[in-house]
Amino acid sequence: MTDLDPAKLRAAQAAAGLVTEGMIVGLGSGTTASLVIRQLGERVRREGLTLVGVPTSEATADLARVELIPLKDLDDVDDVDMDIDGADEVDPQFRLIKGRGGALLREKIVATASRRRVIVVAPGKRVDRLGRKYPVPLEVSPFGIRHTERYLQALGATTSIRRESDGSAMITDGGHQIIDCRFASIDDPEDLDRRLRSVVGVFETGLFLGLCDLLVVGHEDQAELIERPPA
């Protein structure tokens, strides 16, 4: 799947269309979020739309600047009107796995600070149960990472420390590392999230729970907008 995938493009266009004049918008990270940013840039140039972006990664900030989207740091705004991001998996309760791009900590901070959270996906990202396709990434301290990994394995995880193509450890924008955790089955995401976050050295998990209000699902010929089901 590439940035030119029709379903992703439809979804990105629909999500960018939700932004209204003067909004403060959280800008997610990853390929789908990048498509949304490009669509917002197109609206800025074509319509004169004004907005302020709050980026969740350095790569996102760089792209937003190219697209002429003004930026502010999260602590320089009182509220974020809408956060737009992608996801690796989404289940029927709109619980998510995110973090393949390694920006999960900043993404979750911005999502938590936002009034409305919009998640943009292609149909293949929808699953009946989290963990079917992707591991749960954890942003962790580089100090003592092997010990942290061992504690996670004791919780039932099959772990791997994420690395770059040259074999070096992947370092996040915050100077942390990523451990990817696979589980035989994730029956209770909320309980798993609590147990993972109880491990000393874990800063944040890629389980995004209660952080999606609207799901935008792209198809080749249209985009489907689905509100989060009642709890």
C-alpha positions as CSV (number, residue, x, y, z in Angstrom):
1,M,0.0,0.0,0.0
2,T,1.4,3.4,-1.0
3,D,0.5,7.0,-0.5
4,L,-1.3,6.8,-3.8
5,D,-3.6,4.0,-2.6
6,P,-7.1,5.2,-3.7
7,A,-8.8,4.2,-0.4
8,K,-6.2,6.1,1.7
9,L,-6.5,9.1,-0.6
10,R,-10.3,9.2,-0.3
11,A,-10.1,8.9,3.5
12,A,-7.4,11.7,3.7
13,Q,-9.5,14.0,1.6
14,A,-12.6,13.4,3.7
15,A,-10.6,14.0,7.0
16,A,-9.1,17.2,5.6
17,G,-12.6,18.3,4.7
18,L,-13.6,18.2,8.4
19,V,-11.2,21.1,9.3
20,T,-12.9,24.5,9.4
21,E,-11.6,28.0,9.4
22,G,-9.3,28.9,12.3
23,M,-9.1,25.5,13.9
24,I,-6.1,24.2,15.9
25,V,-5.5,20.8,14.5
26,G,-3.3,18.0,15.8
27,L,-1.3,16.6,13.0
28,G,-0.6,12.9,13.3
29,S,2.4,10.9,12.0
30,G,2.8,8.2,9.4
31,T,1.8,7.7,5.8
32,T,-1.9,8.3,6.2
33,A,-1.5,11.3,8.3
34,S,1.0,12.7,5.7
35,L,-1.7,12.4,3.1
36,V,-4.1,14.4,5.3
37,I,-1.4,17.1,5.8
38,R,-0.9,17.3,2.0
39,Q,-4.7,17.6,1.5
40,L,-4.8,20.4,4.2
41,G,-2.0,22.2,2.4
42,E,-4.0,22.0,-0.8
43,R,-6.9,23.6,0.9
44,V,-4.6,26.3,2.3
45,R,-3.4,27.2,-1.2
46,R,-6.7,26.7,-3.0
47,E,-9.2,28.1,-0.5
48,G,-7.1,30.3,1.7
49,L,-8.0,28.1,4.7
50,T,-6.3,29.3,7.9
51,L,-5.5,26.8,10.6
52,V,-2.7,26.1,13.1
53,G,-1.1,22.7,13.2
54,V,0.2,20.9,16.3
55,P,2.7,18.3,15.0
56,T,3.2,14.9,16.7
57,S,6.7,14.3,15.2
58,E,9.6,16.2,13.7
59,A,8.8,14.5,10.3
60,T,5.2,15.8,10.5
61,A,6.4,19.3,11.3
62,D,8.8,19.3,8.4
63,L,6.0,18.2,6.0
64,A,3.6,20.8,7.4
65,R,6.1,23.6,6.8
66,V,6.5,22.5,3.2
67,E,2.7,22.6,2.9
68,L,2.7,26.2,4.4
69,I,0.7,25.2,7.5
70,P,1.6,27.4,10.5
71,L,2.6,25.4,13.5
72,K,2.6,25.7,17.3
73,D,3.9,23.5,20.1
74,L,1.2,21.9,22.2
75,D,2.1,23.9,25.2
76,D,1.6,27.1,23.2
77,V,-2.1,26.5,22.7
78,D,-5.0,26.2,25.2
79,D,-7.0,23.6,23.3
80,V,-6.7,21.4,20.2
81,D,-10.0,21.5,18.3
82,M,-9.4,18.3,16.4
83,D,-6.7,15.7,16.2
84,I,-6.3,13.7,12.9
85,D,-4.2,10.6,12.7
86,G,-4.0,7.1,11.3
87,A,-3.9,3.8,13.1
88,D,-2.4,0.3,12.6
89,E,-5.5,-1.5,13.8
90,V,-9.0,-0.5,15.0
91,D,-11.5,-2.8,16.6
92,P,-15.3,-2.6,16.8
93,Q,-15.1,-0.5,20.0
94,F,-12.8,1.9,18.3
95,R,-9.8,0.8,20.4
96,L,-6.6,1.2,18.5
97,I,-3.0,0.0,18.1
98,K,-0.8,2.8,16.9
99,G,3.0,3.5,16.8
100,R,4.5,1.8,13.7
101,G,6.1,5.2,13.0
102,G,7.6,5.4,16.5
103,A,5.7,8.6,17.5
104,L,3.2,7.0,19.8
105,L,4.0,9.0,23.0
106,R,3.6,12.4,21.3
107,E,0.6,11.1,19.3
108,K,-1.1,10.1,22.5
109,I,-0.3,13.3,24.3
110,V,-1.8,15.4,21.5
111,A,-4.8,13.1,21.2
112,T,-5.5,13.3,24.9
113,A,-5.4,17.1,24.7
114,S,-7.9,17.3,21.8
115,R,-11.6,17.9,21.9
116,R,-12.3,15.6,19.0
117,R,-10.2,12.7,17.7
118,V,-10.4,11.6,14.1
119,I,-8.8,8.4,12.9
120,V,-8.2,7.8,9.2
121,V,-7.8,4.3,7.9
122,A,-8.3,2.0,4.9
123,P,-10.6,-1.0,5.4
124,G,-7.8,-3.4,6.0
125,K,-7.0,-1.7,9.3
126,R,-10.3,-2.8,10.8
127,V,-10.0,-6.0,12.9
128,D,-12.3,-8.0,15.1
129,R,-9.6,-8.1,17.9
130,L,-6.5,-6.0,18.5
131,G,-3.2,-7.7,17.9
132,R,-4.3,-9.8,15.0
133,K,-1.8,-8.2,12.6
134,Y,0.5,-5.9,14.5
135,P,2.4,-6.0,17.7
136,V,1.8,-3.5,20.5
137,P,4.6,-0.9,20.5
138,L,5.9,0.5,23.7
139,E,8.0,3.6,24.1
140,V,10.6,2.9,26.7
141,S,13.8,4.2,28.4
142,P,17.0,3.2,26.7
143,F,18.5,2.8,30.1
144,G,18.1,-0.8,31.2
145,I,16.1,-1.8,28.1
146,R,17.1,-5.4,28.3
147,H,15.7,-5.6,31.8
148,T,12.5,-3.9,30.7
149,E,12.2,-6.4,27.9
150,R,12.6,-9.3,30.3
151,Y,9.8,-7.9,32.5
152,L,7.5,-7.6,29.5
153,Q,8.2,-11.2,28.5
154,A,7.1,-12.2,32.0
155,L,3.7,-10.6,31.1
156,G,3.4,-13.0,28.2
157,A,4.9,-10.8,25.4
158,T,7.1,-12.0,22.6
159,T,9.4,-8.9,22.3
160,S,11.7,-7.3,19.8
161,I,13.6,-4.0,20.2
162,R,12.9,-2.0,17.1
163,R,15.9,-1.3,14.8
164,E,16.7,0.8,11.8
165,S,17.6,-0.8,8.5
166,D,21.3,-0.6,9.4
167,G,20.7,-2.6,12.6
168,S,21.0,0.4,15.0
169,A,18.4,0.9,17.6
170,M,15.5,3.2,16.5
171,I,15.5,6.4,18.6
172,T,12.3,8.4,18.9
173,D,12.0,12.1,18.7
174,G,12.0,12.1,22.5
175,G,15.2,10.1,22.7
176,H,13.5,6.9,23.7
177,Q,13.4,3.4,22.2
178,I,10.6,1.1,21.0
179,I,9.9,-2.5,22.1
180,D,7.3,-4.3,20.0
181,C,5.3,-6.8,21.9
182,R,3.2,-9.6,20.4
183,F,0.6,-11.5,22.5
184,A,-1.1,-14.8,21.7
185,S,-4.4,-13.0,22.3
186,I,-5.5,-9.6,23.5
187,D,-8.8,-10.4,25.3
188,D,-8.9,-7.3,27.5
189,P,-7.0,-4.3,26.0
190,E,-7.7,-2.1,29.0
191,D,-6.2,-4.6,31.4
192,L,-3.2,-5.2,29.2
193,D,-2.6,-1.5,28.9
194,R,-2.6,-1.2,32.7
195,R,-0.2,-4.1,33.1
196,L,2.2,-2.9,30.5
197,R,2.3,0.6,31.9
198,S,3.1,-0.8,35.4
199,V,6.5,-1.9,34.1
200,V,9.2,0.5,35.2
201,G,10.9,1.9,32.1
202,V,7.8,2.0,30.0
203,F,6.7,5.5,29.2
204,E,3.7,4.8,27.0
205,T,1.9,2.0,25.1
206,G,0.6,1.9,21.6
207,L,-2.9,0.9,22.9
208,F,-5.0,4.0,22.2
209,L,-8.2,3.4,24.3
210,G,-11.1,5.9,24.2
211,L,-9.1,8.2,21.9
212,C,-11.1,7.9,18.7
213,D,-14.4,9.8,18.3
214,L,-14.8,9.5,14.5
215,L,-13.5,6.8,12.2
216,V,-12.9,7.8,8.6
217,V,-12.7,4.7,6.4
218,G,-11.5,5.1,2.9
219,H,-12.8,3.1,-0.1
220,E,-11.8,3.3,-3.7
221,D,-15.0,5.3,-4.6
222,Q,-15.9,7.0,-1.3
223,A,-15.1,7.6,2.4
224,E,-17.3,6.3,5.2
225,L,-17.6,8.4,8.4
226,I,-18.5,6.4,11.5
227,E,-19.1,7.9,14.9
228,R,-17.8,5.9,17.9
229,P,-20.5,3.6,19.2
230,P,-22.0,4.3,22.7
231,A,-20.1,2.8,25.6
